[in-house]
Amino acid sequence: MPASMALRSILVAKDVAPRSPDCGTLHTMNASAIALNRFGLGARSDGSLPSDPRGDLLAQVAAAQSLAAPWQQTARTPELLEPWLAQQRAFRQAPEDQRGGIREAYLRQARVTYTMAVGARMDSALQSTSPFVERLVHFWSNHFAVSVDKVLIVGLAGAFENDAIRPQVLGRFEDLLLSALRHPAMLLFLDQAQSVGPRSTVAVRQAARSGRPRGLNENLAREIMELHTLGVRSGYTQNDVTELAKALTGWTLPSDESPGKPSASFRFVPALHEPGTRTVVGRNYSDQGERQAEAIIRDLAAAPATARHIAFKLARHFVADDPPHELVTRLAAKFQQTGGDLPSLYRELIDSPEAWRATGEKFKSPWDWMVSSLRALGRQSLPPAQIIPLMAQLGQPVWRPGSPAGYDDLSATWAAPDALLRRVEIAQRLVAQADRHFDARVLAERILPQGLRDTTARAIASAESGTTSLALLLVSPEFLRR
C-alpha cells in the first residue's frame, strides 16, 4: 500500500480534524468506546466490551495497586544505584586518560537497563487488565518528566516510573510529588545533587580551600513551582524559587564513598544545607533540615493554584485540548476538598458528563497510537529493540522529552502531515508482523464500537489487500482520535 494511497483515501485534512456534526455519517460514540479509548489504552481484538463502562473504570481505581508483572524482572532503584555509585568512585579515582572508558562501560550497561525497561513499559500497556490506571502512570510520568538526553538518567528512567510514580498514582498528590522529587533520576536530571547552600558547612570549607565553592542550583525548585505544582503565572516570584532552592540544599543521592548496595535511594546531608529561615509564597519556614523543604513542598501541593493546574492538565489529557471550564473548576474543587486525594479526582472525572461526550477531540500521541495499534492487533508483547527506533521515528522516544515540561498534550503537536505519513509507514509494518489474519471490517466493530464514517468504511472495503485494509484502519480518523 503506497503511503500516497492511504493519504488520498482517508488522511485528508478535514478527516483528521475534530469531529463535528457535519463530518459524515459517523455513529454517536458510545460509552464503551469512550471507556476503552479515551480513558483506557485502546480496545483489544481479543477482549470484550465493558457492560458497565463507568463501573469498570471505577473498579480499576478501587483496586489495590501492585507491581505490573512485566516489571518484576527489572531491577529496582537501589539495585541500579550500585553500578552508578561504583562508576562514580572509579571515575574519581582513575587517571584522566582512563575516565572516558569508565564512563562508556557504565553507559553500555545503562543502555541495556533502559532497553529492558522500555520493553516492560510496553508489555505492561499491552497486557494490563487496568488500562485506565496504566494510562494514569503514563500521565504522571510525563507530568514529572525526566529525560535520557542527560546520559546519567539512561539507566534510571524506567525505575523512576516504576518505583517513584507507579506505586503512588492511587494515593495522595503530595506523596506522589515527594516520591518523584526524591528519586535519583529527578535529583540528577535537575542537578539537585550538585546544589550546595552558599553558607552551608561544605561551602564555607570549600571557600577556605579554593575560593570557588560549588553554588546553589535552582533547577529543581523552579520546576517544582512552574511544572509540578503551582504552574506558570500563578503569583510566585524569582525570590520564592531561590528560597525553595536554599531549603532543598542537602537533598541528594546516597554516598559513593563506601562499597556495598545502598539501602535507600535518597539521603539528606546537613553539611550541604543552607541554614536559616526561608520565606516562600508569603509563608515562613524555620530551619528543620530536611523537613524544611518537605514542609514547603507539602504546602505547595495543597495550594489552590496547584489544584487548578492539576485539574486543567487532567481535563486536557482526558477530555479536550481546551477543556471545559466547568469541568476544570469541579476537579480543582474536588482536589482541595479531599486534600489532593487522587482517586477522588479520578472518580470526579469519570462521573463528569463532559468526559462522555462524543467529540473525539483528543488526537493520539505517538505512544498512545502505538499501544492502541498493538492492542488492536492482539499483541501481548513487542521486543524493545523494535519499540525504541519505532518510537523515535514517530517523534516520541520513550523517556526522552528533551525538557522537564514533558511531551506536549495538544493535538496540533502530533497531527502534522509528515507525522501522519510516518504512522502510515509503521502501520504497514505492524500489520505485516501481526500474529494472525484479521478482517478489517470485523476488527473495526471490536476496537471501534462507535463505528466508522462512510469514507473510512468505503476505503477499507475497496483496499487492494487484507493487510492494506488493516493498515488503513489503524490510520483512520476514527482510530487516530480517542
SVG drawing of the C-alpha trace seen along z (x, -y; Angstrom):
<svg xmlns="http://www.w3.org/2000/svg" viewBox="-25 -38 71 54">
<polyline fill="none" stroke="black" stroke-width="0.4" points="0.0,0.0 1.7,-3.2 1.6,-5.9 0.0,-8.3 -2.9,-6.0 -3.7,-6.0 -3.4,-9.7 -5.7,-10.2 -8.3,-7.8 -8.7,-8.9 -5.9,-11.1 -7.1,-14.4 -7.2,-17.5 -10.9,-17.5 -10.9,-13.9 -8.3,-14.3 -9.8,-17.5 -12.0,-17.2 -15.4,-15.7 -18.3,-17.9 -21.9,-17.3 -21.4,-17.6 -18.4,-15.3 -20.3,-12.4 -22.4,-9.6 -20.3,-8.7 -22.3,-7.0 -22.5,-8.6 -19.6,-7.4 -20.9,-5.2 -19.8,-4.8 -17.9,-1.6 -15.8,-3.3 -15.0,-6.2 -14.1,-3.9 -11.8,-1.8 -10.2,-4.6 -10.4,-7.8 -9.8,-6.5 -8.0,-3.3 -5.3,-2.4 -7.5,-1.1 -9.6,2.0 -8.0,5.4 -9.1,7.6 -9.4,10.5 -11.2,8.5 -14.8,7.8 -16.7,4.6 -17.4,3.5 -21.1,4.0 -20.8,1.2 -18.2,-1.3 -18.3,-3.7 -18.4,-0.9 -15.4,0.8 -13.4,-2.4 -14.4,-2.9 -13.4,0.7 -9.9,0.1 -9.5,-2.9 -10.7,-0.9 -8.3,2.0 -5.2,2.2 -2.1,1.1 0.6,3.7 3.7,4.1 2.8,4.8 4.0,8.3 6.4,7.3 8.3,5.1 9.0,7.9 12.1,8.9 13.6,5.5 16.0,4.0 14.6,1.6 16.1,-1.7 18.5,-0.7 20.0,2.1 20.5,-0.3 22.3,-2.8 25.1,-0.5 26.7,-0.4 26.2,-4.2 27.9,-4.7 30.7,-2.3 31.2,-4.2 31.4,-7.5 34.1,-6.0 36.1,-4.6 35.8,-7.8 37.0,-9.9 40.0,-7.7 41.1,-6.9 43.8,-8.8 42.4,-11.3 43.1,-9.2 41.0,-6.3 37.9,-8.1 36.3,-8.1 36.5,-4.3 34.9,-4.0 32.0,-6.3 31.4,-4.4 31.4,-1.0 28.8,-2.3 26.7,-3.7 26.7,-0.4 25.2,1.4 22.8,-1.5 21.5,-1.2 20.8,2.4 18.8,1.5 17.0,-1.2 16.1,1.2 14.7,3.7 12.6,1.0 11.2,-0.1 10.1,3.4 8.5,3.7 6.6,0.4 5.2,1.6 4.3,5.1 2.5,3.6 0.5,1.4 -0.4,4.3 -1.2,6.8 -2.8,4.6 -6.2,5.5 -6.4,2.0 -5.7,-0.2 -7.1,-3.3 -4.6,-3.0 -1.8,-2.3 -2.7,-5.4 -2.5,-7.4 1.0,-6.0 2.0,-7.4 0.3,-10.7 2.0,-11.3 5.4,-10.1 5.1,-12.8 4.0,-15.4 7.1,-14.6 9.3,-14.2 12.9,-13.2 14.9,-12.7 17.5,-10.3 19.0,-13.1 21.0,-13.5 23.2,-10.4 23.2,-9.8 19.5,-9.2 19.6,-6.4 19.8,-3.6 17.3,-5.2 14.4,-6.4 12.5,-3.1 13.0,-2.7 11.8,-6.3 8.4,-5.5 8.1,-2.1 9.3,-3.0 8.5,-6.7 5.3,-7.0 3.5,-3.7 3.1,-3.0 1.7,-6.5 -0.9,-7.1 -3.8,-5.8 -2.6,-7.8 -2.3,-11.4 -0.8,-14.1 1.7,-15.3 3.0,-11.8 3.4,-11.3 5.1,-14.7 7.6,-13.9 8.2,-10.4 9.1,-11.9 11.3,-14.7 13.4,-12.4 14.1,-9.8 17.7,-9.8 16.6,-10.3 14.9,-13.6 17.8,-14.7 20.3,-14.1 18.1,-15.4 17.6,-18.8 21.1,-19.0 19.8,-18.9 22.7,-16.6 25.1,-19.4 23.4,-22.1 25.2,-23.5 23.9,-26.1 26.1,-29.3 26.5,-29.5 26.5,-25.7 29.3,-24.0 30.6,-22.5 30.6,-25.8 32.5,-27.5 35.1,-24.7 35.4,-24.8 35.8,-28.6 38.5,-28.4 40.4,-25.8 39.9,-27.0 37.9,-30.2 35.5,-28.7 32.8,-26.6 30.0,-24.8 27.0,-27.0 23.2,-26.9 21.3,-25.3 17.7,-26.4 16.6,-24.0 14.6,-21.6 13.0,-24.5 11.9,-26.3 10.3,-23.2 8.5,-22.3 6.8,-25.6 6.4,-26.0 5.6,-22.5 4.9,-20.2 2.7,-22.3 1.6,-26.0 2.0,-26.4 3.2,-29.4 1.7,-32.9 0.4,-31.8 1.9,-34.5 5.2,-33.1 8.4,-35.2 12.0,-34.6 12.8,-35.1 10.4,-32.3 12.3,-30.0 15.6,-31.0 14.3,-30.4 12.9,-27.0 16.2,-26.1 18.0,-27.0 15.6,-24.9 16.3,-22.0 20.0,-22.0 21.1,-18.8 18.7,-16.7 20.9,-14.3 21.9,-10.7 23.4,-8.1 27.2,-8.4 29.6,-6.7 32.3,-6.6 31.6,-3.2 31.1,0.1 28.1,2.2 24.5,1.8 22.8,-1.3 19.8,-0.7 18.0,-3.7 17.9,-5.9 17.9,-9.3 19.7,-10.9 19.8,-14.3 23.3,-15.8 23.1,-18.5 26.5,-19.9 25.2,-20.9 22.1,-22.6 21.7,-26.4 21.0,-27.4 18.2,-29.8 14.5,-30.5 13.1,-30.5 10.1,-32.6 8.2,-31.0 5.0,-32.5 4.5,-34.6 5.0,-31.9 7.9,-31.4 9.6,-28.1 12.0,-27.5 15.2,-25.6 14.4,-22.0 16.9,-20.4 15.3,-18.0 11.8,-18.8 12.1,-22.5 11.9,-21.7 9.3,-19.0 7.0,-21.4 7.3,-23.9 6.5,-21.2 3.5,-19.9 2.1,-23.5 2.7,-24.0 0.9,-20.7 -2.1,-21.9 -2.3,-25.4 -5.4,-26.4 -3.1,-27.2 -1.8,-23.7 -5.4,-22.3 -6.3,-24.4 -3.0,-23.4 -3.5,-19.7 -7.2,-19.8 -6.5,-21.6 -3.9,-19.1 -6.1,-16.1 -9.1,-17.6 -6.9,-18.4 -5.5,-14.9 -8.8,-13.1 -11.3,-15.4 -10.1,-18.1 -7.1,-20.3 -9.2,-23.3 -11.1,-21.6 -14.5,-22.9 -14.1,-25.5 -16.8,-23.9 -15.0,-20.6 -11.7,-22.1 -13.5,-24.0 -15.1,-20.9 -11.9,-18.9 -10.0,-21.7 -12.7,-21.9 -12.5,-18.1 -8.7,-18.3 -9.0,-20.9 -11.9,-19.2 -10.0,-15.9 -6.5,-17.3 -5.3,-16.0 -6.7,-12.5 -6.1,-11.3 -8.7,-8.5 -11.4,-11.1 -10.1,-13.2 -10.3,-10.3 -13.8,-9.4 -14.9,-13.0 -13.5,-12.8 -15.3,-9.5 -18.6,-10.9 -18.3,-14.1 -20.7,-14.4 -18.1,-16.3 -15.8,-13.2 -18.5,-11.1 -19.5,-13.5 -18.8,-12.1 -16.5,-14.8 -13.4,-12.8 -11.2,-15.9 -8.1,-14.2 -5.6,-13.2 -3.5,-10.2 0.1,-10.9 2.6,-8.5 2.8,-6.4 -1.0,-6.2 -1.2,-5.3 1.5,-2.6 0.0,-1.0 -3.6,-1.0 -2.5,0.3 -0.7,3.3 -3.6,4.0 -5.9,3.9 -3.8,6.5 -3.8,8.7 -0.2,8.3 0.9,9.1 4.5,8.0 6.9,6.3 10.7,6.6 12.2,3.4 14.8,3.4 11.8,2.6 10.0,0.2 12.9,-2.2 13.5,-3.0 9.8,-3.0 9.0,-5.5 11.9,-7.6 10.6,-7.5 7.2,-8.6 8.7,-11.6 8.1,-10.5 11.1,-8.5 10.5,-6.8 11.5,-8.9 13.2,-11.4 11.1,-14.6 14.1,-16.8 12.6,-19.1 11.3,-19.0 7.9,-20.0 7.5,-16.5 5.7,-15.8 3.0,-18.1 -0.6,-17.1 -2.1,-19.1 -3.4,-17.6 -1.5,-20.1 1.8,-18.8 1.2,-15.3 -1.1,-15.8 1.4,-17.3 1.3,-15.8 4.8,-14.3 3.9,-12.7 0.8,-11.1 2.9,-9.7 5.2,-8.0 2.2,-6.4 1.1,-5.1 4.5,-3.5 4.6,-2.0 1.0,-0.7 2.1,1.3 5.0,2.8 2.8,3.7 0.2,5.3 2.8,7.3 4.0,8.6 0.6,9.5 0.3,13.0 -2.8,13.8 -5.0,12.5 -7.8,10.1 -10.8,9.0 -10.5,5.2 -14.3,4.7 -14.8,7.3 -11.9,5.9 -13.3,2.4 -16.5,3.4 -14.5,4.8 -12.0,2.0 -14.2,-1.0 -17.6,-0.4 -18.7,-3.8 -18.5,-2.7 -16.8,-4.1 -17.8,-7.0 -18.8,-6.2 -15.5,-7.4 -13.4,-5.2 -15.7,-2.2 -15.5,-2.6 -11.7,-2.9 -11.3,0.2 -13.8,2.2 -12.1,1.3 -8.5,1.8 -6.3,3.9 -5.5,6.5 -6.3,7.5 -3.1,6.1 -3.8,2.8 -7.3,2.6 -5.9,3.3 -3.3,0.6 -5.9,-1.8 -8.0,-1.1 -5.0,-1.9 -4.5,-5.3 -8.2,-6.1 -9.5,-9.3 -11.7,-7.2 -8.6,-5.3 -6.3,-8.3 -8.5,-10.0 -9.7,-8.9"/>
</svg>
